[in-house]
Amino acid sequence: MVTIKNGKFYKDGQEMPVEFGNLEQIQALDYIEKHTAALKEGLMLDPDTETVVTFRDHFNCFCGQLIFLEDSSENEDDVQVLAGKVLKCACKKHQFKTYMEDGCLMVKKTP
């Protein structure tokens, strides 16, 4: 497929010379002309939508520092994305791991 970038023809990422009568180049020019006209008149857009849910929580370490955890999912019921995280406190003395138990997100100190 031939594309036009900065007034030059490209095919497969390689610049190609102008060739009079080249059907692919003519089609690329026709596309640009129609697209330009549509933009001047008003072009209807059909945006894609994606919902991303961010799960955040925090707890206090034994030393008093807050430890935060965060992850995202497309499913609002997918709190288990926070499970299996290994978290280290800023004091560097304590490490914790998150896990699921009976449908609840839990955290405990690891050895």
C-alpha positions in Angstrom: 0.0 0.0 0.0 1.4 3.4 -1.0 1.2 6.2 1.5 2.0 9.9 1.3 4.1 11.6 4.0 5.5 15.1 3.7 4.6 15.2 0.0 6.5 12.0 -0.8 5.3 8.5 -1.7 6.2 5.6 0.5 5.7 1.8 0.1 6.6 -0.6 2.8 8.4 2.2 4.7 10.7 3.0 1.7 10.5 6.2 -0.3 9.6 5.7 -3.9 10.0 8.0 -6.9 7.0 9.6 -8.6 5.8 7.5 -11.5 3.3 9.0 -13.9 0.4 6.5 -14.4 1.3 4.4 -11.2 -2.2 3.2 -10.1 -1.1 2.9 -6.4 0.2 6.5 -6.3 -3.0 7.7 -8.0 -5.1 5.9 -5.4 -3.1 7.4 -2.6 -3.6 10.9 -4.0 -7.4 10.2 -4.5 -7.6 9.1 -0.8 -5.8 12.3 0.4 -8.1 14.5 -1.7 -11.3 12.8 -0.4 -10.0 12.8 3.2 -9.1 16.5 2.9 -12.5 17.4 1.6 -14.2 15.4 4.3 -12.1 17.2 7.0 -13.1 20.5 5.6 -16.8 19.6 5.6 -16.8 17.8 8.9 -15.7 14.2 9.4 -17.7 12.0 11.8 -15.4 10.1 14.3 -16.2 6.8 15.9 -14.0 6.7 19.0 -13.2 3.4 20.7 -13.8 3.3 24.4 -12.0 1.4 27.1 -12.8 1.3 30.7 -9.9 0.7 33.1 -10.5 0.4 36.8 -7.6 1.3 39.1 -7.5 -0.5 42.5 -5.5 1.2 45.2 -5.0 0.4 48.9 -2.6 1.1 51.6 -1.6 0.0 55.1 0.9 1.0 57.8 4.1 -0.9 58.4 5.2 -1.8 61.9 7.5 1.3 61.7 4.6 3.5 60.9 5.3 4.1 57.2 2.4 3.9 54.8 2.8 1.2 52.1 0.7 1.8 49.0 -0.3 -0.8 46.3 -2.0 -0.2 43.0 -2.9 -2.0 39.9 -5.5 -1.8 37.0 -8.0 -4.1 35.4 -10.7 -3.9 32.8 -13.1 -5.6 35.3 -14.4 -3.6 38.3 -14.7 -6.9 40.3 -11.1 -7.9 39.7 -9.6 -6.9 43.0 -7.4 -10.0 42.8 -5.1 -8.0 40.5 -3.6 -6.7 43.8 -3.0 -10.3 45.1 0.5 -11.7 44.8 2.3 -8.4 45.2 5.5 -8.3 47.3 5.8 -4.9 49.0 8.8 -3.5 50.8 8.7 -0.8 53.4 10.8 2.3 53.0 12.6 1.4 56.2 13.9 -1.7 54.4 13.3 -3.9 57.5 9.9 -5.3 56.6 8.5 -7.1 53.5 4.8 -8.0 52.9 2.9 -10.1 50.5 -0.7 -9.7 49.4 -3.0 -12.7 48.8 -6.7 -13.6 48.5 -8.6 -15.4 51.2 -12.3 -16.2 51.0 -12.7 -13.5 48.4 -10.9 -10.8 50.5 -7.6 -9.1 49.8 -5.2 -9.8 52.6 -1.6 -8.8 53.4 0.9 -10.4 55.7 4.5 -10.0 56.7 6.9 -12.4 54.9 10.0 -13.8 56.6 
